[in-house]
Amino acid sequence: QSRIISAEIEYKKKNIQLINIYTPNGNPVDTEKYEYKKKWMDQLIKQLKILSKKNSNIILAGDFNVIPDDIDCYDPAGWAGDALTRPESRSAFRSLLHKGYADALRSLNPTGVFYSYWDYQAGAWQRDHGVRIDHLLLSPEALDRLEDVGIDRAPRGLEKPSDHTPIWCQLKP
């Protein structure tokens, strides 16, 4: 139900810890799946605290399965109560921000509407009924080097695409 892979890479003579995650979805919320999601996110936060003592240049990327705010969802009322919008899920995401990580997309685009996921059903892609659940969270040192960030919608429009589309960032040397 979850994945994490990490690598340290050298970029412009700086070591960057790149961590890619897939956070459990957590649905349905009245099952052990939601409890597992909450515990998994708590463990992630603890591990990042330890890791940040070794490397202050961290990029945490991937499918967080969290819609941080209503602006990140085409239909907030329709998603109410879902594991992706539950207060506990949003709180865990925000605790990463309170620990110094920054949402790269919102750092440069605080008010725009951006989606990274569109369900395969009901013409969600064609109707732009998406949600933003894929994120790049940057440590303060990485954020200082953030030059650009975006979501590449083009792959989602291809034949037989993933229901997710890439989020990317560019760092200054």
mmCIF file of the C-alpha atoms, coordinates in Angstrom:
data_MODEL
# 
_entry.id   MODEL 
# 
loop_
_atom_site.group_PDB 
_atom_site.id 
_atom_site.type_symbol 
_atom_site.label_atom_id 
_atom_site.label_alt_id 
_atom_site.label_comp_id 
_atom_site.label_asym_id 
_atom_site.label_entity_id 
_atom_site.label_seq_id 
_atom_site.pdbx_PDB_ins_code 
_atom_site.Cartn_x 
_atom_site.Cartn_y 
_atom_site.Cartn_z 
_atom_site.occupancy 
_atom_site.B_iso_or_equiv 
_atom_site.pdbx_formal_charge 
_atom_site.auth_seq_id 
_atom_site.auth_comp_id 
_atom_site.auth_asym_id 
_atom_site.auth_atom_id 
_atom_site.pdbx_PDB_model_num 
ATOM 1   C CA . GLN A 1 1   ? 0.000   0.000  0.000   1.00 0.00 ? 1   GLN A CA 1 
ATOM 2   C CA . SER A 1 2   ? 2.971   2.338  0.242   1.00 0.00 ? 2   SER A CA 1 
ATOM 3   C CA . ARG A 1 3   ? 6.386   2.849  -1.266  1.00 0.00 ? 3   ARG A CA 1 
ATOM 4   C CA . ILE A 1 4   ? 9.451   4.897  -0.529  1.00 0.00 ? 4   ILE A CA 1 
ATOM 5   C CA . ILE A 1 5   ? 12.713  5.109  -2.410  1.00 0.00 ? 5   ILE A CA 1 
ATOM 6   C CA . SER A 1 6   ? 15.560  7.440  -1.625  1.00 0.00 ? 6   SER A CA 1 
ATOM 7   C CA . ALA A 1 7   ? 18.824  8.403  -3.262  1.00 0.00 ? 7   ALA A CA 1 
ATOM 8   C CA . GLU A 1 8   ? 21.475  10.975 -2.659  1.00 0.00 ? 8   GLU A CA 1 
ATOM 9   C CA . ILE A 1 9   ? 22.482  12.751 -5.822  1.00 0.00 ? 9   ILE A CA 1 
ATOM 10  C CA . GLU A 1 10  ? 25.074  15.400 -6.542  1.00 0.00 ? 10  GLU A CA 1 
ATOM 11  C CA . TYR A 1 11  ? 23.737  18.452 -8.313  1.00 0.00 ? 11  TYR A CA 1 
ATOM 12  C CA . LYS A 1 12  ? 26.023  21.398 -8.994  1.00 0.00 ? 12  LYS A CA 1 
ATOM 13  C CA . LYS A 1 13  ? 28.442  20.203 -6.279  1.00 0.00 ? 13  LYS A CA 1 
ATOM 14  C CA . LYS A 1 14  ? 25.663  19.905 -3.701  1.00 0.00 ? 14  LYS A CA 1 
ATOM 15  C CA . ASN A 1 15  ? 24.346  16.645 -2.282  1.00 0.00 ? 15  ASN A CA 1 
ATOM 16  C CA . ILE A 1 16  ? 20.574  16.444 -2.497  1.00 0.00 ? 16  ILE A CA 1 
ATOM 17  C CA . GLN A 1 17  ? 18.586  13.740 -0.769  1.00 0.00 ? 17  GLN A CA 1 
ATOM 18  C CA . LEU A 1 18  ? 15.779  12.890 -3.175  1.00 0.00 ? 18  LEU A CA 1 
ATOM 19  C CA . ILE A 1 19  ? 12.980  10.887 -1.577  1.00 0.00 ? 19  ILE A CA 1 
ATOM 20  C CA . ASN A 1 20  ? 10.104  9.592  -3.657  1.00 0.00 ? 20  ASN A CA 1 
ATOM 21  C CA . ILE A 1 21  ? 7.020   8.336  -1.849  1.00 0.00 ? 21  ILE A CA 1 
ATOM 22  C CA . TYR A 1 22  ? 3.656   6.788  -2.450  1.00 0.00 ? 22  TYR A CA 1 
ATOM 23  C CA . THR A 1 23  ? 1.550   7.388  0.639   1.00 0.00 ? 23  THR A CA 1 
ATOM 24  C CA . PRO A 1 24  ? -1.295  4.947  1.296   1.00 0.00 ? 24  PRO A CA 1 
ATOM 25  C CA . ASN A 1 25  ? -4.649  6.134  -0.005  1.00 0.00 ? 25  ASN A CA 1 
ATOM 26  C CA . GLY A 1 26  ? -6.461  5.387  3.249   1.00 0.00 ? 26  GLY A CA 1 
ATOM 27  C CA . ASN A 1 27  ? -9.915  4.691  1.856   1.00 0.00 ? 27  ASN A CA 1 
ATOM 28  C CA . PRO A 1 28  ? -12.374 3.666  3.086   1.00 0.00 ? 28  PRO A CA 1 
ATOM 29  C CA . VAL A 1 29  ? -11.838 5.761  6.209   1.00 0.00 ? 29  VAL A CA 1 
ATOM 30  C CA . ASP A 1 30  ? -13.836 3.490  8.490   1.00 0.00 ? 30  ASP A CA 1 
ATOM 31  C CA . THR A 1 31  ? -11.326 0.645  8.025   1.00 0.00 ? 31  THR A CA 1 
ATOM 32  C CA . GLU A 1 32  ? -7.805  -0.219 9.078   1.00 0.00 ? 32  GLU A CA 1 
ATOM 33  C CA . LYS A 1 33  ? -6.602  1.354  5.804   1.00 0.00 ? 33  LYS A CA 1 
ATOM 34  C CA . TYR A 1 34  ? -7.096  4.852  7.169   1.00 0.00 ? 34  TYR A CA 1 
ATOM 35  C CA . GLU A 1 35  ? -5.383  4.019  10.456  1.00 0.00 ? 35  GLU A CA 1 
ATOM 36  C CA . TYR A 1 36  ? -2.476  2.585  8.457   1.00 0.00 ? 36  TYR A CA 1 
ATOM 37  C CA . LYS A 1 37  ? -2.249  5.813  6.409   1.00 0.00 ? 37  LYS A CA 1 
ATOM 38  C CA . LYS A 1 38  ? -2.107  7.967  9.547   1.00 0.00 ? 38  LYS A CA 1 
ATOM 39  C CA . LYS A 1 39  ? 0.576   5.785  11.163  1.00 0.00 ? 39  LYS A CA 1 
ATOM 40  C CA . TRP A 1 40  ? 2.586   5.697  7.934   1.00 0.00 ? 40  TRP A CA 1 
ATOM 41  C CA . MET A 1 41  ? 2.557   9.479  7.695   1.00 0.00 ? 41  MET A CA 1 
ATOM 42  C CA . ASP A 1 42  ? 3.581   9.811  11.353  1.00 0.00 ? 42  ASP A CA 1 
ATOM 43  C CA . GLN A 1 43  ? 6.540   7.501  10.702  1.00 0.00 ? 43  GLN A CA 1 
ATOM 44  C CA . LEU A 1 44  ? 7.513   9.491  7.602   1.00 0.00 ? 44  LEU A CA 1 
ATOM 45  C CA . ILE A 1 45  ? 7.602   12.684 9.654   1.00 0.00 ? 45  ILE A CA 1 
ATOM 46  C CA . LYS A 1 46  ? 9.803   11.020 12.297  1.00 0.00 ? 46  LYS A CA 1 
ATOM 47  C CA . GLN A 1 47  ? 12.186  9.640  9.673   1.00 0.00 ? 47  GLN A CA 1 
ATOM 48  C CA . LEU A 1 48  ? 12.499  13.022 7.962   1.00 0.00 ? 48  LEU A CA 1 
ATOM 49  C CA . LYS A 1 49  ? 13.427  14.622 11.259  1.00 0.00 ? 49  LYS A CA 1 
ATOM 50  C CA . ILE A 1 50  ? 16.276  12.131 11.637  1.00 0.00 ? 50  ILE A CA 1 
ATOM 51  C CA . LEU A 1 51  ? 17.341  12.423 8.003   1.00 0.00 ? 51  LEU A CA 1 
ATOM 52  C CA . SER A 1 52  ? 17.400  16.215 8.060   1.00 0.00 ? 52  SER A CA 1 
ATOM 53  C CA . LYS A 1 53  ? 20.145  16.082 10.700  1.00 0.00 ? 53  LYS A CA 1 
ATOM 54  C CA . LYS A 1 54  ? 22.367  14.303 8.138   1.00 0.00 ? 54  LYS A CA 1 
ATOM 55  C CA . ASN A 1 55  ? 21.444  16.324 5.043   1.00 0.00 ? 55  ASN A CA 1 
ATOM 56  C CA . SER A 1 56  ? 19.744  19.708 5.017   1.00 0.00 ? 56  SER A CA 1 
ATOM 57  C CA . ASN A 1 57  ? 19.127  19.610 1.253   1.00 0.00 ? 57  ASN A CA 1 
ATOM 58  C CA . ILE A 1 58  ? 16.071  17.371 0.803   1.00 0.00 ? 58  ILE A CA 1 
ATOM 59  C CA . ILE A 1 59  ? 13.392  17.039 -1.861  1.00 0.00 ? 59  ILE A CA 1 
ATOM 60  C CA . LEU A 1 60  ? 10.410  14.915 -0.874  1.00 0.00 ? 60  LEU A CA 1 
ATOM 61  C CA . ALA A 1 61  ? 8.364   14.053 -3.940  1.00 0.00 ? 61  ALA A CA 1 
ATOM 62  C CA . GLY A 1 62  ? 5.523   11.824 -4.967  1.00 0.00 ? 62  GLY A CA 1 
ATOM 63  C CA . ASP A 1 63  ? 1.916   10.856 -4.508  1.00 0.00 ? 63  ASP A CA 1 
ATOM 64  C CA . PHE A 1 64  ? 1.027   11.982 -1.002  1.00 0.00 ? 64  PHE A CA 1 
ATOM 65  C CA . ASN A 1 65  ? -2.647  11.069 -1.406  1.00 0.00 ? 65  ASN A CA 1 
ATOM 66  C CA . VAL A 1 66  ? -3.491  14.332 0.338   1.00 0.00 ? 66  VAL A CA 1 
ATOM 67  C CA . ILE A 1 67  ? -5.454  17.242 -1.098  1.00 0.00 ? 67  ILE A CA 1 
ATOM 68  C CA . PRO A 1 68  ? -3.933  20.004 1.060   1.00 0.00 ? 68  PRO A CA 1 
ATOM 69  C CA . ASP A 1 69  ? -6.610  22.673 0.568   1.00 0.00 ? 69  ASP A CA 1 
ATOM 70  C CA . ASP A 1 70  ? -9.956  23.102 -1.135  1.00 0.00 ? 70  ASP A CA 1 
ATOM 71  C CA . ILE A 1 71  ? -8.314  25.052 -3.979  1.00 0.00 ? 71  ILE A CA 1 
ATOM 72  C CA . ASP A 1 72  ? -6.530  21.797 -4.861  1.00 0.00 ? 72  ASP A CA 1 
ATOM 73  C CA . CYS A 1 73  ? -9.800  20.024 -5.697  1.00 0.00 ? 73  CYS A CA 1 
ATOM 74  C CA . TYR A 1 74  ? -12.386 20.673 -8.389  1.00 0.00 ? 74  TYR A CA 1 
ATOM 75  C CA . ASP A 1 75  ? -15.264 19.720 -6.032  1.00 0.00 ? 75  ASP A CA 1 
ATOM 76  C CA . PRO A 1 76  ? -14.376 20.133 -2.340  1.00 0.00 ? 76  PRO A CA 1 
ATOM 77  C CA . ALA A 1 77  ? -17.895 19.232 -1.165  1.00 0.00 ? 77  ALA A CA 1 
ATOM 78  C CA . GLY A 1 78  ? -17.833 16.040 -3.212  1.00 0.00 ? 78  GLY A CA 1 
ATOM 79  C CA . TRP A 1 79  ? -14.532 14.997 -1.632  1.00 0.00 ? 79  TRP A CA 1 
ATOM 80  C CA . ALA A 1 80  ? -15.562 15.839 1.947   1.00 0.00 ? 80  ALA A CA 1 
ATOM 81  C CA . GLY A 1 81  ? -14.943 12.886 4.241   1.00 0.00 ? 81  GLY A CA 1 
ATOM 82  C CA . ASP A 1 82  ? -12.568 11.164 1.816   1.00 0.00 ? 82  ASP A CA 1 
ATOM 83  C CA . ALA A 1 83  ? -9.211  10.068 3.273   1.00 0.00 ? 83  ALA A CA 1 
ATOM 84  C CA . LEU A 1 84  ? -7.482  12.571 0.979   1.00 0.00 ? 84  LEU A CA 1 
ATOM 85  C CA . THR A 1 85  ? -9.268  15.548 2.560   1.00 0.00 ? 85  THR A CA 1 
ATOM 86  C CA . ARG A 1 86  ? -9.767  14.353 6.137   1.00 0.00 ? 86  ARG A CA 1 
ATOM 87  C CA . PRO A 1 87  ? -8.461  16.759 8.791   1.00 0.00 ? 87  PRO A CA 1 
ATOM 88  C CA . GLU A 1 88  ? -5.937  14.178 10.026  1.00 0.00 ? 88  GLU A CA 1 
ATOM 89  C CA . SER A 1 89  ? -4.466  13.733 6.527   1.00 0.00 ? 89  SER A CA 1 
ATOM 90  C CA . ARG A 1 90  ? -4.241  17.458 5.949   1.00 0.00 ? 90  ARG A CA 1 
ATOM 91  C CA . SER A 1 91  ? -2.768  17.943 9.415   1.00 0.00 ? 91  SER A CA 1 
ATOM 92  C CA . ALA A 1 92  ? -0.009  15.396 8.727   1.00 0.00 ? 92  ALA A CA 1 
ATOM 93  C CA . PHE A 1 93  ? 0.795   17.174 5.455   1.00 0.00 ? 93  PHE A CA 1 
ATOM 94  C CA . ARG A 1 94  ? 0.873   20.530 7.236   1.00 0.00 ? 94  ARG A CA 1 
ATOM 95  C CA . SER A 1 95  ? 3.137   19.149 9.951   1.00 0.00 ? 95  SER A CA 1 
ATOM 96  C CA . LEU A 1 96  ? 5.745   18.610 7.231   1.00 0.00 ? 96  LEU A CA 1 
ATOM 97  C CA . LEU A 1 97  ? 5.352   22.274 6.310   1.00 0.00 ? 97  LEU A CA 1 
ATOM 98  C CA . HIS A 1 98  ? 5.654   23.276 9.975   1.00 0.00 ? 98  HIS A CA 1 
ATOM 99  C CA . LYS A 1 99  ? 8.900   21.318 10.147  1.00 0.00 ? 99  LYS A CA 1 
ATOM 100 C CA . GLY A 1 100 ? 10.351  23.603 7.500   1.00 0.00 ? 100 GLY A CA 1 
ATOM 101 C CA . TYR A 1 101 ? 9.447   21.879 4.254   1.00 0.00 ? 101 TYR A CA 1 
ATOM 102 C CA . ALA A 1 102 ? 7.825   24.047 1.603   1.00 0.00 ? 102 ALA A CA 1 
ATOM 103 C CA . ASP A 1 103 ? 5.259   23.075 -0.994  1.00 0.00 ? 103 ASP A CA 1 
ATOM 104 C CA . ALA A 1 104 ? 7.294   23.987 -4.095  1.00 0.00 ? 104 ALA A CA 1 
ATOM 105 C CA . LEU A 1 105 ? 4.261   24.635 -6.288  1.00 0.00 ? 105 LEU A CA 1 
ATOM 106 C CA . ARG A 1 106 ? 2.539   26.893 -3.767  1.00 0.00 ? 106 ARG A CA 1 
ATOM 107 C CA . SER A 1 107 ? 5.806   28.711 -3.022  1.00 0.00 ? 107 SER A CA 1 
ATOM 108 C CA . LEU A 1 108 ? 5.810   30.160 -6.531  1.00 0.00 ? 108 LEU A CA 1 
ATOM 109 C CA . ASN A 1 109 ? 2.063   29.900 -7.283  1.00 0.00 ? 109 ASN A CA 1 
ATOM 110 C CA . PRO A 1 110 ? 0.141   30.591 -4.076  1.00 0.00 ? 110 PRO A CA 1 
ATOM 111 C CA . THR A 1 111 ? -3.297  31.069 -5.613  1.00 0.00 ? 111 THR A CA 1 
ATOM 112 C CA . GLY A 1 112 ? -3.443  29.213 -8.924  1.00 0.00 ? 112 GLY A CA 1 
ATOM 113 C CA . VAL A 1 113 ? -5.579  26.140 -9.577  1.00 0.00 ? 113 VAL A CA 1 
ATOM 114 C CA . PHE A 1 114 ? -3.417  23.107 -10.411 1.00 0.00 ? 114 PHE A CA 1 
ATOM 115 C CA . TYR A 1 115 ? -4.246  19.419 -10.615 1.00 0.00 ? 115 TYR A CA 1 
ATOM 116 C CA . SER A 1 116 ? -1.978  16.384 -10.893 1.00 0.00 ? 116 SER A CA 1 
ATOM 117 C CA . TYR A 1 117 ? -4.569  13.578 -10.900 1.00 0.00 ? 117 TYR A CA 1 
ATOM 118 C CA . TRP A 1 118 ? -7.751  12.939 -12.875 1.00 0.00 ? 118 TRP A CA 1 
ATOM 119 C CA . ASP A 1 119 ? -9.819  9.790  -12.376 1.00 0.00 ? 119 ASP A CA 1 
ATOM 120 C CA . TYR A 1 120 ? -10.412 7.600  -15.413 1.00 0.00 ? 120 TYR A CA 1 
ATOM 121 C CA . GLN A 1 121 ? -14.190 7.719  -14.852 1.00 0.00 ? 121 GLN A CA 1 
ATOM 122 C CA . ALA A 1 122 ? -16.926 10.186 -15.814 1.00 0.00 ? 122 ALA A CA 1 
ATOM 123 C CA . GLY A 1 123 ? -14.741 12.154 -18.224 1.00 0.00 ? 123 GLY A CA 1 
ATOM 124 C CA . ALA A 1 124 ? -12.738 13.682 -15.354 1.00 0.00 ? 124 ALA A CA 1 
ATOM 125 C CA . TRP A 1 125 ? -9.801  14.573 -17.614 1.00 0.00 ? 125 TRP A CA 1 
ATOM 126 C CA . GLN A 1 126 ? -11.938 16.055 -20.366 1.00 0.00 ? 126 GLN A CA 1 
ATOM 127 C CA . ARG A 1 127 ? -13.951 18.086 -17.834 1.00 0.00 ? 127 ARG A CA 1 
ATOM 128 C CA . ASP A 1 128 ? -10.829 19.078 -15.825 1.00 0.00 ? 128 ASP A CA 1 
ATOM 129 C CA . HIS A 1 129 ? -12.242 17.481 -12.694 1.00 0.00 ? 129 HIS A CA 1 
ATOM 130 C CA . GLY A 1 130 ? -8.901  16.913 -11.036 1.00 0.00 ? 130 GLY A CA 1 
ATOM 131 C CA . VAL A 1 131 ? -7.183  17.076 -7.698  1.00 0.00 ? 131 VAL A CA 1 
ATOM 132 C CA . ARG A 1 132 ? -3.655  17.928 -6.612  1.00 0.00 ? 132 ARG A CA 1 
ATOM 133 C CA . ILE A 1 133 ? -2.235  14.990 -4.671  1.00 0.00 ? 133 ILE A CA 1 
ATOM 134 C CA . ASP A 1 134 ? 1.280   14.829 -6.137  1.00 0.00 ? 134 ASP A CA 1 
ATOM 135 C CA . HIS A 1 135 ? 3.676   17.189 -4.426  1.00 0.00 ? 135 HIS A CA 1 
ATOM 136 C CA . LEU A 1 136 ? 7.261   18.366 -4.188  1.00 0.00 ? 136 LEU A CA 1 
ATOM 137 C CA . LEU A 1 137 ? 8.219   19.404 -0.668  1.00 0.00 ? 137 LEU A CA 1 
ATOM 138 C CA . LEU A 1 138 ? 11.563  21.139 -0.356  1.00 0.00 ? 138 LEU A CA 1 
ATOM 139 C CA . SER A 1 139 ? 13.757  21.660 2.682   1.00 0.00 ? 139 SER A CA 1 
ATOM 140 C CA . PRO A 1 140 ? 14.750  25.294 3.294   1.00 0.00 ? 140 PRO A CA 1 
ATOM 141 C CA . GLU A 1 141 ? 18.117  24.815 1.585   1.00 0.00 ? 141 GLU A CA 1 
ATOM 142 C CA . ALA A 1 142 ? 16.487  23.295 -1.501  1.00 0.00 ? 142 ALA A CA 1 
ATOM 143 C CA . LEU A 1 143 ? 13.788  25.981 -1.476  1.00 0.00 ? 143 LEU A CA 1 
ATOM 144 C CA . ASP A 1 144 ? 16.471  28.675 -1.586  1.00 0.00 ? 144 ASP A CA 1 
ATOM 145 C CA . ARG A 1 145 ? 17.525  27.221 -4.945  1.00 0.00 ? 145 ARG A CA 1 
ATOM 146 C CA . LEU A 1 146 ? 14.019  26.827 -6.390  1.00 0.00 ? 146 LEU A CA 1 
ATOM 147 C CA . GLU A 1 147 ? 13.848  28.549 -9.755  1.00 0.00 ? 147 GLU A CA 1 
ATOM 148 C CA . ASP A 1 148 ? 10.721  27.124 -11.354 1.00 0.00 ? 148 ASP A CA 1 
ATOM 149 C CA . VAL A 1 149 ? 8.053   24.508 -10.743 1.00 0.00 ? 149 VAL A CA 1 
ATOM 150 C CA . GLY A 1 150 ? 5.095   23.194 -12.662 1.00 0.00 ? 150 GLY A CA 1 
ATOM 151 C CA . ILE A 1 151 ? 2.778   20.349 -13.508 1.00 0.00 ? 151 ILE A CA 1 
ATOM 152 C CA . ASP A 1 152 ? 3.194   18.822 -16.947 1.00 0.00 ? 152 ASP A CA 1 
ATOM 153 C CA . ARG A 1 153 ? -0.362  18.079 -18.065 1.00 0.00 ? 153 ARG A CA 1 
ATOM 154 C CA . ALA A 1 154 ? 0.664   16.823 -21.524 1.00 0.00 ? 154 ALA A CA 1 
ATOM 155 C CA . PRO A 1 155 ? 1.261   13.160 -20.581 1.00 0.00 ? 155 PRO A CA 1 
ATOM 156 C CA . ARG A 1 156 ? -2.268  12.881 -19.158 1.00 0.00 ? 156 ARG A CA 1 
ATOM 157 C CA . GLY A 1 157 ? -3.694  13.709 -22.598 1.00 0.00 ? 157 GLY A CA 1 
ATOM 158 C CA . LEU A 1 158 ? -1.885  10.857 -24.340 1.00 0.00 ? 158 LEU A CA 1 
ATOM 159 C CA . GLU A 1 159 ? -3.494  7.573  -25.355 1.00 0.00 ? 159 GLU A CA 1 
ATOM 160 C CA . LYS A 1 160 ? -3.613  5.155  -22.362 1.00 0.00 ? 160 LYS A CA 1 
ATOM 161 C CA . PRO A 1 161 ? -2.029  7.612  -19.897 1.00 0.00 ? 161 PRO A CA 1 
ATOM 162 C CA . SER A 1 162 ? -1.504  7.320  -16.180 1.00 0.00 ? 162 SER A CA 1 
ATOM 163 C CA . ASP A 1 163 ? -4.193  8.987  -14.109 1.00 0.00 ? 163 ASP A CA 1 
ATOM 164 C CA . HIS A 1 164 ? -1.366  11.096 -12.607 1.00 0.00 ? 164 HIS A CA 1 
ATOM 165 C CA . THR A 1 165 ? 0.832   13.574 -14.426 1.00 0.00 ? 165 THR A CA 1 
ATOM 166 C CA . PRO A 1 166 ? 4.318   14.773 -13.432 1.00 0.00 ? 166 PRO A CA 1 
ATOM 167 C CA . ILE A 1 167 ? 5.153   17.665 -11.184 1.00 0.00 ? 167 ILE A CA 1 
ATOM 168 C CA . TRP A 1 168 ? 8.673   19.033 -11.682 1.00 0.00 ? 168 TRP A CA 1 
ATOM 169 C CA . CYS A 1 169 ? 10.984  21.673 -10.328 1.00 0.00 ? 169 CYS A CA 1 
ATOM 170 C CA . GLN A 1 170 ? 14.131  23.379 -11.505 1.00 0.00 ? 170 GLN A CA 1 
ATOM 171 C CA . LEU A 1 171 ? 16.829  24.392 -9.040  1.00 0.00 ? 171 LEU A CA 1 
ATOM 172 C CA . LYS A 1 172 ? 19.398  27.163 -9.436  1.00 0.00 ? 172 LYS A CA 1 
ATOM 173 C CA . PRO A 1 173 ? 23.035  26.015 -9.570  1.00 0.00 ? 173 PRO A CA 1 
# 
